[in-house]
Amino acid sequence: MTLRSKFVLYTAGIAAVFTVFMVYDRVRTARSEMLDRAGSRADYIISFVTDIAADQLAAGSTADLGKILKGFSHFDRISYLRVSDSRGKILYRLARPGVKIDGRLPDADIFTSADDIYDVSCDITRDDRRLGTIQLGMSLEGIKESTQTLKWRGIAVGIIFFTLLTAVIWLLTVKLGRHLDALLALAGSMNSEKLPQEPQLDPRTDIGKIASALRETHSRLKAEEVCRKEAETQKEDFFAMTVHDLKQPLTSLKAAIDLLFSEEDVKSFSKDQVRSLSIIAGTSLRMLNSMVVDVLNTAKMKSRDYTPEKNRLSLNEFMRECAEENAVSVKAANKKWHFSLPKDIDSTWMFGDHDMLKRVIGNLVLNAIQYTPEGGAIKLGVRLSSADKAAIYVSDEGEGIPDSFREEIFKKYQGLGKSSKNIGLGLAFCKMVADTHSARIDVQSEMGKGTEVSFVIPVSRAADSSKETGGVEESYDGKK
C-alpha cells in the first residue's frame, strides 16, 4: 500500500469518526434542549394548576375547580392530570387513552424518565396547610419522534460531508503525490553517500521545508558518522597508549621487585643499592597509580552528577602539603627540587576541592619530572599577583613546548609526541578542575630552556596582606 493510499485511508477513517461524533453530538444536544423545554413546560403547568387549586380548595369551590381544569384537555402534551384533596378524594381526573395513573411515581428528572411520560407530583398548600395533591404526566413521544427525524437527517448530512471530504483529500493526495514520492526517495537514501535530485520545490512550502530538513539531517548524519569513526580511532589509540605507557613503569617495578626478592642477588647488594631499587619500585608504583587516578578522575568529572566538594583552604598549608608529597618523587627521579612561598601567604585562603586541587599540582609536577633531563631543576611556588588571585606554578628545565602545540596539550589522550610518557589525561584533567574552580591555566615556554605552567585561582586575603613584601619564606633542594 502506497503512502498516498494509507494517507487517504487514515484520513477517511478519522473523517468518518468525526462525522459520527458530530451527528451523535448534534442529536444528543437537540434532544437535551427539547427535554429541557418540556421540563420547563411541565414545571410551569403544575405551578399554574397548584395556584388555581389552592385558591379553589381554600374557598371550598371544588365544582368550579373541575370546570377550570377542563381547559387542559386540549393540551396534547399532557398525558394525564389528577387533582385530589388532602383525604385522597379525586377532585379532577384527565387521562389519555391507554394511560394508567394509579401506581405511577414522580421521576427524579426528565432525563431519567422510564417511559415516554414525564411524571411530576406536587402538594397543594395554603398557609402551611396541605390541601391536596396534583399529579401531572407530560408526553415525551413528540420529542422521541423529533429526535429520530433529526438523527436520520444528521446521518444523511454526515454521509454527504464524509463523501465530499474524502474526495477532496484524494484530489489533494494526487496533486501532492509527485512531491511525496520525492520525499520518500530522499528518506530512503538517508544512509547512502549521495541523495537523489528531487523535483524543483519551493523552500517556503511545507514539502520544500521537509526536503530541506531531510538534506540537513543527511549532512548531520554524515558528520556524526565521521565523529563516530574519529571517536573509535581515538579509543583505539587510547587503549594502545595505555598499554604502552603502563608497560614502562610495570617493567621497572617488576625488575626492581625481582632483584629485591632474589635470594642470590640481594645478598650482594649494598644498602645504597637496595635503597635505590626501593626508590625505583616506589617511583614506578606512583606512576602507575597516577595514570589510573587520571583516568578515573577525568571520567568522574565528565559525569553530569559530579559536584566538587569545595571547602575553605589555607594556601600556605595546602602548598606545604603538596611540596612534601612531590619532593620525594622529584628526588627519586634525580632532579633538583626547589620550593618557595612568599612571606605574606599566611593570611591567604582559597575555596576549592582539596583532593582535586592537590591532584592538579601532582600532575603538573609529574609532567615536569617526565620532561626534565636528569640533574635538571623543578620548581614549585606561589605568586600573589593581585589581591584576589594566586598563581601556583611548576617550572622545569625541559626542552620546551612549541607555540603551535600549547593548546593541544590540554586535550584528552594528547601527549607531546614521541616523547610523551603518559596517556595524555593529566593536563586535560587539570583544565577540567580549573573550569570548576573559576580558575585558569597559563603556559609559558621557551624552546631549549623549559616550561612554566601556572594554575591561577581566586583567593581571599586579609586587608593588610595585599602588599608585596618580596623575599622567600623557605627554599630547599630535594636532593638533600
C-alpha positions as CSV (number, residue, x, y, z in Angstrom):
1,M,0.0,0.0,0.0
2,T,1.4,3.4,-1.0
3,L,1.8,6.3,1.3
4,R,-1.0,8.2,-0.5
5,S,-3.4,5.3,-0.1
6,K,-2.5,5.0,3.6
7,F,-2.9,8.7,4.0
8,V,-6.4,8.7,2.3
9,L,-7.4,5.6,4.3
10,Y,-6.3,7.0,7.7
11,T,-7.8,10.4,6.9
12,A,-11.0,8.9,5.8
13,G,-11.2,6.9,8.9
14,I,-10.6,10.0,11.0
15,A,-13.3,11.9,9.0
16,A,-15.7,9.0,9.5
17,V,-15.2,9.0,13.3
18,F,-15.5,12.8,13.3
19,T,-18.8,12.6,11.3
20,V,-20.3,10.0,13.6
21,F,-19.3,12.0,16.6
22,M,-20.7,15.2,15.0
23,V,-24.0,13.6,14.3
24,Y,-24.3,12.0,17.7
25,D,-23.4,15.2,19.5
26,R,-25.9,17.2,17.4
27,V,-28.7,14.7,18.1
28,R,-27.9,14.5,21.8
29,T,-27.7,18.3,22.2
30,A,-31.0,18.8,20.3
31,R,-32.7,16.1,22.5
32,S,-31.4,17.7,25.7
33,E,-32.7,21.1,24.6
34,M,-36.2,19.6,23.8
35,L,-36.3,17.8,27.1
36,D,-35.3,21.0,28.9
37,R,-38.1,22.8,27.2
38,A,-40.6,20.0,28.1
39,G,-39.4,20.0,31.7
40,S,-39.8,23.8,31.9
41,R,-43.3,23.5,30.4
42,A,-44.3,20.8,33.0
43,D,-43.0,22.9,35.9
44,Y,-45.0,25.9,34.6
45,I,-48.2,23.9,34.2
46,I,-48.0,22.2,37.6
47,S,-47.2,25.6,39.2
48,F,-50.2,27.2,37.5
49,V,-52.6,24.4,38.4
50,T,-51.3,24.4,42.0
51,D,-52.1,28.1,42.4
52,I,-55.6,27.6,40.9
53,A,-56.4,24.5,43.0
54,A,-55.1,26.2,46.2
55,D,-57.5,29.2,45.7
56,Q,-60.5,27.0,44.9
57,L,-59.9,24.4,47.7
58,A,-59.3,27.2,50.2
59,A,-62.7,28.7,49.2
60,G,-64.4,25.2,49.1
61,S,-65.3,25.6,45.4
62,T,-64.4,22.1,44.2
63,A,-67.0,22.2,41.4
64,D,-65.5,25.3,39.9
65,L,-62.1,23.7,40.1
66,G,-63.2,20.9,37.7
67,K,-64.7,23.4,35.3
68,I,-61.5,25.4,35.2
69,L,-59.2,22.4,34.7
70,K,-61.3,21.0,31.8
71,G,-59.5,23.5,29.6
72,F,-56.2,21.4,30.0
73,S,-57.8,18.6,28.0
74,H,-56.9,20.5,24.8
75,F,-53.2,20.3,25.6
76,D,-51.9,17.3,23.6
77,R,-48.6,17.2,25.5
78,I,-50.5,16.4,28.8
79,S,-50.9,12.6,29.2
80,Y,-52.7,12.8,32.5
81,L,-53.7,15.3,35.2
82,R,-55.2,14.3,38.5
83,V,-56.1,16.6,41.5
84,S,-57.1,15.1,44.9
85,D,-57.8,16.6,48.3
86,S,-55.9,16.0,51.5
87,R,-58.0,12.9,52.2
88,G,-57.2,11.4,48.8
89,K,-60.6,12.1,47.2
90,I,-60.2,12.7,43.5
91,L,-61.5,16.2,42.5
92,Y,-60.4,16.2,38.9
93,R,-59.0,13.5,36.6
94,L,-57.8,13.7,33.0
95,A,-56.1,10.7,31.2
96,R,-55.4,10.0,27.6
97,P,-56.5,6.6,26.2
98,G,-54.2,3.8,27.4
99,V,-52.6,5.8,30.2
100,K,-53.0,4.4,33.8
101,I,-52.4,6.9,36.5
102,D,-52.5,4.6,39.5
103,G,-49.1,3.3,40.6
104,R,-47.1,6.0,38.8
105,L,-44.4,7.7,40.8
106,P,-42.7,11.0,40.1
107,D,-39.5,10.9,38.0
108,A,-36.2,12.2,39.5
109,D,-35.8,14.4,36.4
110,I,-36.9,14.5,32.8
111,F,-33.7,12.9,31.6
112,T,-34.3,9.7,33.6
113,S,-37.9,9.0,32.7
114,A,-38.6,5.3,32.5
115,D,-41.1,5.6,29.6
116,D,-42.5,8.2,27.2
117,I,-44.2,10.1,30.1
118,Y,-42.5,12.6,32.4
119,D,-44.3,12.2,35.8
120,V,-44.5,15.2,38.2
121,S,-46.2,15.4,41.6
122,C,-46.8,18.4,43.8
123,D,-48.6,19.1,47.1
124,I,-51.3,21.9,47.2
125,T,-50.7,24.1,50.3
126,R,-52.0,27.3,51.7
127,D,-50.7,29.0,54.8
128,D,-48.5,25.9,55.6
129,R,-51.7,23.7,55.4
130,R,-51.8,20.8,53.0
131,L,-55.0,21.0,50.9
132,G,-54.3,18.2,48.4
133,T,-52.0,16.7,45.7
134,I,-51.5,17.3,42.0
135,Q,-50.2,14.6,39.6
136,L,-49.1,15.6,36.1
137,G,-47.8,13.5,33.2
138,M,-46.2,15.2,30.2
139,S,-45.9,13.2,27.0
140,L,-42.4,12.8,25.5
141,E,-43.5,10.9,22.3
142,G,-43.1,14.1,20.2
143,I,-39.5,14.5,21.4
144,K,-38.7,10.9,20.5
145,E,-40.1,11.3,17.0
146,S,-38.3,14.6,16.6
147,T,-35.0,13.0,17.8
148,Q,-35.4,10.1,15.3
149,T,-36.1,12.6,12.4
150,L,-33.1,14.7,13.4
151,K,-30.9,11.6,13.7
152,W,-31.6,10.4,10.1
153,R,-31.2,13.9,8.8
154,G,-27.9,14.2,10.5
155,I,-26.8,10.8,9.1
156,A,-27.6,12.0,5.6
157,V,-25.7,15.2,6.0
158,G,-22.8,13.3,7.6
159,I,-22.6,10.9,4.6
160,I,-22.6,13.8,2.2
161,F,-19.9,15.6,4.3
162,F,-17.8,12.5,4.5
163,T,-18.0,11.8,0.8
164,L,-17.0,15.3,-0.1
165,L,-14.2,15.4,2.4
166,T,-12.8,12.1,1.1
167,A,-13.0,13.3,-2.4
168,V,-11.1,16.5,-1.6
169,I,-8.5,14.5,0.3
170,W,-8.0,12.2,-2.6
171,L,-7.6,15.1,-5.0
172,L,-5.0,16.7,-2.7
173,T,-3.0,13.4,-2.4
174,V,-3.0,13.0,-6.2
175,K,-1.7,16.6,-6.5
176,L,1.0,16.1,-3.9
177,G,1.9,12.6,-5.0
178,R,4.9,13.6,-7.0
179,H,6.3,15.6,-4.1
180,L,5.6,12.8,-1.7
181,D,7.4,10.3,-3.9
182,A,10.4,12.6,-3.9
183,L,10.3,12.8,-0.1
184,L,10.2,9.0,0.1
185,A,13.2,8.8,-2.3
186,L,15.0,11.2,0.0
187,A,14.1,9.3,3.1
188,G,15.1,6.0,1.6
189,S,18.5,7.4,0.7
190,M,19.5,8.7,4.1
191,N,22.1,6.0,4.5
192,S,23.6,6.5,1.1
193,E,26.6,8.7,0.3
194,K,24.6,10.9,-2.0
195,L,21.0,12.0,-2.1
196,P,18.9,11.8,-5.3
197,Q,17.8,15.0,-7.0
198,E,14.2,15.9,-6.1
199,P,11.9,18.0,-8.3
200,Q,12.1,21.7,-8.0
201,L,10.4,22.5,-4.7
202,D,9.5,25.9,-3.2
203,P,11.5,26.1,0.0
204,R,8.7,28.2,1.5
205,T,6.2,25.3,1.3
206,D,5.9,22.5,3.9
207,I,7.1,19.9,1.4
208,G,10.1,22.1,0.5
209,K,10.9,22.6,4.2
210,I,10.7,18.8,4.8
211,A,13.0,18.1,1.8
212,S,15.5,20.7,3.2
213,A,15.3,19.2,6.7
214,L,16.0,15.7,5.2
215,R,19.0,17.0,3.4
216,E,20.3,18.7,6.6
217,T,19.7,15.5,8.5
218,H,21.7,13.6,5.9
219,S,24.6,16.0,6.2
220,R,24.4,15.8,10.0
221,L,24.3,12.0,10.0
222,K,27.4,12.0,7.8
223,A,29.2,14.4,10.1
224,E,28.2,12.3,13.1
225,E,29.5,9.2,11.3
226,V,32.8,10.9,10.8
227,C,32.9,11.9,14.5
228,R,32.0,8.4,15.5
229,K,34.8,7.0,13.4
230,E,37.2,9.5,14.9
231,A,36.0,8.6,18.4
232,E,36.6,4.9,17.6
233,T,40.0,5.7,16.4
234,Q,40.7,7.8,19.4
235,K,39.5,5.0,21.7
236,E,41.8,2.5,19.9
237,D,44.7,5.0,20.3
238,F,43.8,5.4,23.9
239,F,44.0,1.7,24.6
240,A,47.2,1.4,22.6
241,M,48.7,4.4,24.5
242,T,47.5,3.0,27.9
243,V,49.1,-0.4,27.2
244,H,52.3,1.3,26.0
245,D,52.5,3.7,28.9
246,L,51.7,1.2,31.6
247,K,54.3,-1.2,30.3
248,Q,57.2,1.1,31.2
249,P,56.5,1.5,35.0
250,L,55.4,-2.1,35.2
251,T,58.6,-3.3,33.6
252,S,60.7,-1.1,36.0
253,L,58.6,-2.2,39.0
254,K,58.8,-5.9,38.1
255,A,62.6,-5.7,37.6
256,A,63.2,-3.9,40.9
257,I,61.0,-6.4,42.8
258,D,62.6,-9.4,41.1
259,L,66.0,-8.2,42.2
260,L,64.9,-7.4,45.7
261,F,63.4,-10.8,46.2
262,S,66.2,-12.7,44.5
263,E,68.0,-14.6,47.3
264,E,71.3,-14.8,45.4
265,D,71.4,-11.2,44.3
266,V,70.1,-9.4,47.4
267,K,73.0,-10.7,49.5
268,S,75.5,-9.0,47.2
269,F,73.6,-5.6,47.2
270,S,74.8,-2.8,49.4
271,K,72.3,-0.7,51.4
272,D,72.5,2.1,48.9
273,Q,71.7,-0.4,46.1
274,V,68.7,-1.8,48.0
275,R,67.6,1.7,48.7
276,S,67.9,2.7,45.0
277,L,65.9,-0.4,43.9
278,S,63.2,0.5,46.5
279,I,63.1,4.1,45.2
280,I,62.7,2.8,41.6
281,A,59.9,0.4,42.7
282,G,58.2,3.3,44.6
283,T,58.5,5.7,41.7
284,S,57.1,3.1,39.2
285,L,54.2,2.4,41.6
286,R,53.4,6.1,41.9
287,M,53.5,6.5,38.1
288,L,51.1,3.6,37.8
289,N,48.8,5.0,40.4
290,S,48.9,8.4,38.8
291,M,47.9,7.0,35.4
292,V,44.9,5.1,36.9
293,V,43.8,8.1,39.0
294,D,44.0,10.3,35.9
295,V,41.6,8.0,34.0
296,L,39.2,7.7,37.0
297,N,39.2,11.4,37.8
298,T,38.7,12.5,34.2
299,A,35.7,10.1,33.9
300,K,34.3,11.3,37.2
301,M,34.5,15.0,36.2
302,K,32.8,14.3,32.9
303,S,29.7,12.9,34.8
304,R,26.7,15.2,34.9
305,D,26.2,14.4,38.6
306,Y,29.7,15.5,39.6
307,T,29.9,18.3,42.1
308,P,33.2,19.5,43.6
309,E,33.5,19.2,47.4
310,K,34.7,22.8,48.0
311,N,36.0,24.0,51.3
312,R,38.0,27.0,52.7
313,L,41.7,26.0,52.4
314,S,44.8,27.7,53.7
315,L,47.0,28.3,50.7
316,N,50.1,28.1,52.9
317,E,49.2,24.7,54.5
318,F,48.0,23.4,51.1
319,M,51.2,24.2,49.3
320,R,53.4,22.8,52.1
321,E,51.4,19.5,51.9
322,C,51.8,19.4,48.1
323,A,55.6,20.1,48.4
324,E,56.1,17.4,50.9
325,E,54.4,14.8,48.8
326,N,56.0,15.7,45.5
327,A,59.6,16.3,46.7
328,V,60.0,12.5,47.2
329,S,59.1,11.8,43.5
330,V,61.4,14.5,42.2
331,K,64.3,13.3,44.4
332,A,63.8,9.7,43.3
333,A,64.0,10.9,39.6
334,N,67.4,12.5,40.3
335,K,66.0,16.0,39.7
336,K,66.7,19.2,41.7
337,W,63.8,20.4,43.7
338,H,63.1,24.0,44.7
339,F,60.0,25.1,46.7
340,S,59.3,28.7,47.6
341,L,56.5,30.7,49.2
342,P,56.0,34.5,49.6
343,K,56.3,35.7,53.2
344,D,52.7,37.1,53.2
345,I,51.0,33.8,52.3
346,D,49.9,33.0,55.9
347,S,46.6,35.1,55.6
348,T,45.7,33.8,52.1
349,W,42.9,31.4,51.6
350,M,41.2,29.7,48.6
351,F,37.9,27.9,48.2
352,G,38.1,24.6,46.4
353,D,38.1,20.8,46.4
354,H,41.2,19.8,48.4
355,D,41.8,16.4,46.7
356,M,41.2,17.6,43.2
357,L,43.5,20.7,43.6
358,K,46.2,18.5,45.1
359,R,45.9,16.2,42.2
360,V,46.4,19.1,39.8
361,I,49.7,20.0,41.5
362,G,50.7,16.4,41.4
363,N,50.0,16.2,37.6
364,L,52.0,19.4,36.9
365,V,55.0,18.1,38.9
366,L,54.7,14.7,37.3
367,N,54.8,16.3,33.8
368,A,57.8,18.4,34.9
369,I,59.6,15.2,36.0
370,Q,59.0,13.4,32.7
371,Y,60.3,16.3,30.6
372,T,63.2,17.5,32.7
373,P,66.6,15.8,32.0
374,E,68.5,14.2,34.8
375,G,70.0,16.8,37.0
376,G,67.6,19.5,35.9
377,A,65.7,21.6,38.3
378,I,61.9,21.6,39.1
379,K,60.4,24.5,40.9
380,L,57.1,24.7,42.8
381,G,55.9,28.0,44.2
382,V,53.2,30.7,44.5
383,R,52.9,34.2,43.2
384,L,50.4,36.5,44.7
385,S,49.9,38.6,41.6
386,S,46.9,40.6,42.9
387,A,44.7,40.9,46.0
388,D,42.2,38.2,44.7
389,K,44.4,35.9,42.5
390,A,47.2,33.5,43.3
391,A,49.3,31.7,40.6
392,I,50.5,28.3,41.7
393,Y,53.4,27.5,39.3
394,V,55.5,24.5,38.4
395,S,58.5,25.1,36.2
396,D,61.0,22.7,34.6
397,E,64.2,22.8,32.6
398,G,63.0,20.6,29.8
399,E,63.0,21.0,26.0
400,G,60.0,23.4,26.0
401,I,56.7,23.3,24.1
402,P,56.3,24.7,20.6
403,D,53.8,27.6,20.3
404,S,51.6,25.6,17.9
405,F,51.2,22.8,20.4
406,R,50.3,24.7,23.6
407,E,46.6,24.4,23.1
408,E,46.7,20.8,22.1
409,I,48.3,19.7,25.5
410,F,45.0,20.3,27.3
411,K,43.1,17.8,25.1
412,K,42.4,14.2,26.3
413,Y,44.8,11.5,25.1
414,Q,47.3,14.1,23.9
415,G,50.9,14.0,25.0
416,L,54.0,15.6,23.5
417,G,54.5,13.3,20.5
418,K,57.0,10.5,20.7
419,S,58.5,11.7,24.0
420,S,55.1,11.5,25.8
421,K,55.3,9.2,28.8
422,N,51.7,9.2,29.9
423,I,48.3,8.6,28.4
424,G,47.6,12.3,27.9
425,L,44.9,12.8,30.6
426,G,46.9,14.8,33.2
427,L,46.7,18.3,31.7
428,A,43.2,17.6,30.4
429,F,42.2,16.8,34.0
430,C,43.9,20.0,35.2
431,K,41.9,22.1,32.7
432,M,38.6,20.5,33.9
433,V,39.4,21.2,37.5
434,A,40.3,24.8,36.6
435,D,36.9,25.2,34.9
436,T,35.1,24.0,38.0
437,H,37.0,26.4,40.2
438,S,36.8,29.7,38.2
439,A,40.5,29.3,37.6
440,R,42.7,29.2,34.5
441,I,46.0,27.6,33.4
442,D,48.7,29.7,31.9
443,V,51.7,28.2,30.0
444,Q,55.0,30.0,29.4
445,S,57.6,28.1,27.5
446,E,60.9,28.7,25.6
447,M,62.3,26.0,23.4
448,G,65.5,24.6,24.9
449,K,65.1,26.3,28.3
450,G,62.0,24.9,29.8
451,T,58.3,25.4,30.6
452,E,56.3,27.0,33.4
453,V,52.7,26.0,34.0
454,S,50.6,28.2,36.3
455,F,47.3,27.4,38.0
456,V,45.7,30.8,38.6
457,I,42.9,30.5,41.2
458,P,40.8,33.1,43.0
459,V,41.9,33.7,46.7
460,S,40.9,35.9,49.6
461,R,43.5,37.8,51.7
462,A,43.5,39.9,54.8
463,A,43.4,43.7,54.2
464,D,46.9,44.2,55.4
465,S,48.5,41.3,53.5
466,S,47.9,42.5,49.9
467,K,51.2,44.5,49.8
468,E,54.2,42.9,48.1
469,T,56.8,42.1,50.6
470,G,59.1,40.1,48.4
471,G,61.6,37.5,49.6
472,V,61.3,33.8,50.0
473,E,59.9,32.1,53.1
474,E,61.7,28.8,52.5
475,S,63.6,27.1,49.7
476,Y,65.3,23.8,49.7
477,D,66.9,21.3,47.3
478,G,65.0,18.0,47.0
479,K,68.3,16.1,46.7
480,K,69.4,17.0,50.2
